[in-house]
């Protein structure tokens, strides 16, 4: 035993790091983990958005202002592009959700055999390039030799066959139909996953309580797929607003700009007409429109999606 201990000296205390220092070290470590992702976000997302916003405010004489937005408000083609973009979102989502959920019910509940085959067949349109799809459906819609024209002629209605891609009233709807054909399979697959995740004991209990057929779909299956529906609505909105290849390859925004959307009008004004600053302003409007629609959809989804109008679970 040492002399200090013999003299009754207090024992030496163990020095521990202060709590603030520990938290600071942990925050620094977390920041180092996040730093690579933050740098990539800044370089590839934040900086292009900021540059596009600045470009949209550059006026023809080099001044900075809102002249490009004022021109857009007075541009009738811009108004048509906004109207068509909203039409794309509304019609595409309504059709894709209805077709997707109905086919998913058919596959998961009534076709126990061959599910993998049907899922594969429904997935095929999504992997076909837009150029091939546009070529096929341009031929399908052709007003003098197309398959659809042949069907009209077979029943003696050749003179009544409409020029679907050549008429301003039907051009956008004809292309939307092609988009629905291509992407409905994705909605089917997502709903198949959502339906497969539902506990079968819950369905058996609902059947015992009398929930069968349409009542089971309305009060059990559809509400429990609410989370899937919300995700598909958001993804479908973004996809519809960004759709460019099909429109450009099938009509180039015509006839008479009747099928222009914001995505195609950005290309038209920026790369064809050389008005890059005006195209940047349209791109900002497209970004804000997508942001607003997604925010509204999430707001409406606060009570869920339900056929009964009383809200639904998020699934």
C-alpha positions as CSV (number, residue, x, y, z in Angstrom):
1,X,0.0,0.0,0.0
2,X,1.4,3.4,-1.0
3,X,2.2,6.2,1.3
4,X,-0.6,8.4,-0.2
5,X,-3.2,5.8,0.5
6,X,-1.8,5.3,4.0
7,X,-2.2,9.0,4.6
8,X,-5.9,8.9,3.7
9,X,-5.6,10.7,0.3
10,X,-8.8,10.5,-1.9
11,X,-8.8,8.0,-4.7
12,X,-8.1,9.3,-8.2
13,X,-11.2,10.0,-10.3
14,X,-11.8,8.7,-13.8
15,X,-12.0,11.5,-16.3
16,X,-15.1,11.2,-18.5
17,X,-15.8,13.2,-21.6
18,X,-18.5,15.8,-21.2
19,X,-21.9,15.1,-22.7
20,X,-21.7,18.1,-25.0
21,X,-18.4,16.8,-26.5
22,X,-19.9,13.4,-27.0
23,X,-22.9,14.9,-28.8
24,X,-20.7,17.1,-30.9
25,X,-18.6,14.1,-32.0
26,X,-21.7,12.1,-32.9
27,X,-23.1,15.0,-34.9
28,X,-19.8,15.4,-36.8
29,X,-19.8,11.7,-37.5
30,X,-23.4,11.8,-38.8
31,X,-22.6,14.9,-40.9
32,X,-19.6,13.0,-42.5
33,X,-22.0,10.2,-43.4
34,X,-24.5,12.6,-45.0
35,X,-21.9,14.8,-46.7
36,X,-21.5,12.7,-49.9
37,X,-25.2,12.5,-50.5
38,X,-25.5,16.2,-49.7
39,X,-22.8,17.1,-52.2
40,X,-24.5,15.0,-54.9
41,X,-27.9,16.6,-54.1
42,X,-26.4,20.0,-54.4
43,X,-24.5,19.4,-57.6
44,X,-27.1,17.4,-59.5
45,X,-30.4,18.7,-58.1
46,X,-30.2,22.0,-56.2
47,X,-27.8,23.7,-58.5
48,X,-29.7,22.9,-61.7
49,X,-33.0,24.0,-60.1
50,X,-31.4,27.3,-59.0
51,X,-29.8,27.8,-62.4
52,X,-33.1,27.2,-64.2
53,X,-34.9,29.6,-61.9
54,X,-32.3,32.3,-62.6
55,X,-32.5,31.6,-66.3
56,X,-36.3,32.0,-66.3
57,X,-35.9,35.5,-64.9
58,X,-33.5,36.7,-67.6
59,X,-35.3,39.0,-69.9
60,X,-34.5,39.5,-73.7
61,X,-32.3,42.6,-73.0
62,X,-30.3,40.9,-70.2
63,X,-32.3,42.4,-67.3
64,X,-33.6,40.2,-64.5
65,X,-37.4,40.2,-64.0
66,X,-40.6,38.4,-64.6
67,X,-41.2,39.3,-68.2
68,X,-41.0,35.6,-69.3
69,X,-43.8,34.7,-66.9
70,X,-45.9,37.6,-68.2
71,X,-45.4,36.4,-71.7
72,X,-46.5,32.9,-70.6
73,X,-49.7,34.2,-69.1
74,X,-50.6,35.8,-72.4
75,X,-49.6,32.8,-74.5
76,X,-52.6,30.8,-75.7
77,X,-50.4,27.8,-76.4
78,X,-49.1,27.9,-72.9
79,X,-52.7,27.8,-71.6
80,X,-53.4,24.8,-73.9
81,X,-50.3,23.1,-72.5
82,X,-51.4,23.5,-68.9
83,X,-55.0,22.3,-69.8
84,X,-53.6,19.3,-71.6
85,X,-51.2,18.5,-68.7
86,X,-54.0,18.5,-66.2
87,X,-56.1,16.4,-68.6
88,X,-53.2,13.9,-68.8
89,X,-53.1,13.6,-65.0
90,X,-56.8,13.2,-64.5
91,X,-57.6,10.8,-67.3
92,X,-54.4,8.7,-67.0
93,X,-54.8,8.3,-63.2
94,X,-58.5,7.5,-63.4
95,X,-58.0,4.8,-66.1
96,X,-54.8,3.3,-64.7
97,X,-56.2,3.0,-61.2
98,X,-59.5,1.5,-62.3
99,X,-57.8,-1.0,-64.8
100,X,-55.0,-1.8,-62.4
101,X,-57.2,-2.6,-59.4
102,X,-59.7,-4.5,-61.4
103,X,-57.1,-6.7,-63.1
104,X,-55.2,-7.2,-59.8
105,X,-58.4,-8.5,-58.2
106,X,-59.0,-10.8,-61.1
107,X,-55.4,-12.2,-60.9
108,X,-55.0,-12.5,-57.2
109,X,-58.5,-13.7,-56.2
110,X,-59.8,-15.6,-59.3
111,X,-56.8,-16.8,-61.2
112,X,-54.7,-18.8,-58.6
113,X,-52.9,-20.6,-61.5
114,X,-50.7,-18.8,-63.9
115,X,-50.3,-15.6,-61.9
116,X,-46.6,-15.3,-62.9
117,X,-47.5,-15.5,-66.6
118,X,-50.2,-12.8,-66.4
119,X,-47.9,-10.5,-64.4
120,X,-45.1,-11.0,-67.0
121,X,-47.5,-10.2,-69.9
122,X,-48.7,-7.1,-68.2
123,X,-45.2,-5.9,-67.5
124,X,-44.1,-6.2,-71.1
125,X,-45.5,-2.9,-72.4
126,X,-43.4,-1.0,-69.9
127,X,-40.1,-2.3,-71.3
128,X,-40.9,-1.5,-74.9
129,X,-39.2,1.7,-76.1
130,X,-41.5,4.7,-76.8
131,X,-40.3,4.9,-80.4
132,X,-41.6,1.4,-81.1
133,X,-44.9,2.1,-79.3
134,X,-45.4,5.3,-81.2
135,X,-44.7,3.5,-84.5
136,X,-47.2,0.7,-83.7
137,X,-50.0,3.0,-82.6
138,X,-49.5,5.5,-85.4
139,X,-50.2,2.6,-87.7
140,X,-53.1,1.5,-85.5
141,X,-54.7,4.9,-85.6
142,X,-54.0,5.5,-89.4
143,X,-57.1,6.8,-91.1
144,X,-56.7,4.9,-94.4
145,X,-55.0,1.6,-93.6
146,X,-54.8,1.2,-89.8
147,X,-56.2,-1.8,-87.8
148,X,-58.9,0.4,-86.2
149,X,-59.9,1.8,-89.6
150,X,-60.2,-1.8,-90.9
151,X,-62.6,-2.6,-88.0
152,X,-64.8,0.3,-89.0
153,X,-64.7,-0.7,-92.6
154,X,-65.6,-4.3,-91.8
155,X,-68.9,-3.2,-90.3
156,X,-69.6,-0.6,-93.1
157,X,-68.6,2.5,-91.1
158,X,-65.5,3.5,-93.0
159,X,-66.9,6.9,-93.8
160,X,-67.5,7.6,-90.1
161,X,-64.0,6.7,-89.0
162,X,-62.5,9.8,-87.1
163,X,-58.9,11.0,-87.7
164,X,-57.9,10.5,-84.1
165,X,-54.4,11.9,-84.3
166,X,-55.3,14.6,-86.9
167,X,-58.3,16.2,-85.0
168,X,-57.6,18.7,-82.2
169,X,-60.5,17.4,-80.2
170,X,-59.2,13.8,-80.0
171,X,-55.4,13.9,-80.5
172,X,-54.6,14.2,-76.7
173,X,-57.1,11.5,-75.7
174,X,-55.7,9.2,-78.4
175,X,-52.2,9.5,-77.0
176,X,-53.4,9.2,-73.4
177,X,-55.0,5.9,-74.3
178,X,-51.6,4.7,-75.5
179,X,-50.0,5.9,-72.2
180,X,-52.7,4.0,-70.3
181,X,-52.0,0.9,-72.3
182,X,-48.3,1.1,-71.5
183,X,-48.4,1.9,-67.8
184,X,-51.5,0.1,-66.5
185,X,-49.4,-3.1,-66.0
186,X,-47.3,-1.3,-63.5
187,X,-50.5,-0.4,-61.5
188,X,-51.6,-4.0,-61.7
189,X,-48.4,-5.3,-60.3
190,X,-48.4,-2.8,-57.5
191,X,-52.0,-3.6,-56.6
192,X,-51.1,-7.4,-56.8
193,X,-48.4,-6.7,-54.2
194,X,-50.9,-4.8,-52.0
195,X,-53.6,-7.5,-52.2
196,X,-51.1,-10.3,-51.5
197,X,-50.0,-8.5,-48.3
198,X,-53.6,-8.6,-46.9
199,X,-54.0,-11.1,-44.1
200,X,-56.2,-13.9,-45.3
201,X,-57.6,-14.4,-41.8
202,X,-59.1,-10.9,-42.1
203,X,-60.8,-11.8,-45.3
204,X,-62.2,-15.0,-43.9
205,X,-63.5,-13.1,-40.9
206,X,-65.1,-10.6,-43.2
207,X,-66.7,-13.4,-45.2
208,X,-68.2,-14.9,-42.0
209,X,-69.7,-11.4,-41.2
210,X,-71.3,-11.3,-44.6
211,X,-68.8,-9.2,-46.5
212,X,-68.7,-10.9,-49.9
213,X,-68.5,-9.9,-53.5
214,X,-68.7,-6.2,-54.1
215,X,-69.1,-5.4,-50.4
216,X,-65.8,-7.1,-49.7
217,X,-64.1,-5.1,-52.4
218,X,-65.6,-1.8,-51.3
219,X,-65.2,-2.1,-47.5
220,X,-62.2,-4.4,-47.1
221,X,-59.9,-4.8,-50.1
222,X,-60.0,-1.2,-51.5
223,X,-59.4,0.5,-48.1
224,X,-56.6,-1.8,-47.2
225,X,-54.9,-0.9,-50.5
226,X,-55.1,2.8,-49.6
227,X,-51.3,3.1,-49.1
228,X,-50.7,1.5,-52.5
229,X,-53.2,3.9,-54.1
230,X,-51.6,7.0,-52.6
231,X,-48.2,5.9,-53.9
232,X,-49.6,5.2,-57.4
233,X,-51.4,8.5,-57.5
234,X,-48.2,10.4,-56.8
235,X,-46.0,8.4,-59.1
236,X,-48.7,8.5,-61.9
237,X,-49.0,12.3,-61.5
238,X,-45.3,12.8,-62.0
239,X,-45.2,10.4,-64.9
240,X,-48.1,12.0,-66.7
241,X,-46.7,15.5,-66.3
242,X,-43.3,14.4,-67.6
243,X,-44.6,12.4,-70.5
244,X,-42.7,13.6,-73.6
245,X,-41.7,10.8,-76.0
246,X,-45.1,9.5,-77.0
247,X,-46.5,13.0,-77.6
248,X,-43.6,14.2,-79.7
249,X,-43.3,11.0,-81.7
250,X,-47.0,10.7,-82.4
251,X,-48.1,14.3,-83.1
252,X,-45.2,16.6,-82.2
253,X,-47.7,18.6,-80.2
254,X,-50.1,19.0,-83.1
255,X,-52.3,19.4,-84.9
256,X,-52.1,23.2,-84.4
257,X,-50.5,22.8,-80.9
258,X,-53.7,21.1,-79.7
259,X,-51.8,18.2,-78.0
260,X,-49.0,20.3,-76.5
261,X,-48.3,19.7,-72.8
262,X,-45.8,21.6,-70.6
263,X,-43.1,19.0,-71.2
264,X,-43.4,19.2,-75.0
265,X,-43.8,23.0,-75.0
266,X,-40.5,23.3,-73.1
267,X,-38.8,21.4,-75.8
268,X,-40.6,23.3,-78.6
269,X,-39.7,26.8,-77.2
270,X,-36.2,25.9,-76.0
271,X,-34.7,23.6,-78.5
272,X,-36.7,24.3,-81.7
273,X,-37.4,28.0,-81.4
274,X,-34.2,28.8,-79.3
275,X,-36.1,30.7,-76.5
276,X,-34.2,29.1,-73.7
277,X,-35.2,31.7,-71.0
278,X,-38.8,31.4,-71.9
279,X,-38.5,27.6,-71.8
280,X,-36.9,27.9,-68.4
281,X,-39.9,29.8,-67.2
282,X,-42.3,27.1,-68.5
283,X,-40.1,24.5,-66.7
284,X,-40.5,26.4,-63.4
285,X,-44.3,26.4,-63.9
286,X,-44.2,22.6,-64.6
287,X,-42.2,22.1,-61.4
288,X,-44.6,24.2,-59.3
289,X,-47.6,22.5,-60.9
290,X,-46.2,19.0,-60.0
291,X,-45.4,20.2,-56.5
292,X,-48.9,21.6,-56.0
293,X,-50.6,18.6,-57.3
294,X,-48.6,16.2,-55.2
295,X,-49.2,18.4,-52.1
296,X,-53.0,18.4,-52.8
297,X,-53.0,14.7,-53.3
298,X,-51.3,14.1,-50.0
299,X,-53.7,16.5,-48.4
300,X,-56.7,14.7,-49.8
301,X,-55.1,11.4,-48.8
302,X,-55.1,12.5,-45.1
303,X,-58.4,10.6,-44.7
304,X,-57.4,7.9,-47.2
305,X,-59.0,6.8,-50.4
306,X,-62.4,5.1,-50.1
307,X,-65.2,4.2,-52.4
308,X,-67.6,4.7,-49.5
309,X,-66.5,8.3,-49.0
310,X,-65.8,7.7,-45.3
311,X,-62.0,7.5,-45.5
312,X,-59.8,4.5,-45.8
313,X,-56.9,2.9,-44.1
314,X,-53.5,3.5,-45.6
315,X,-52.9,-0.2,-46.1
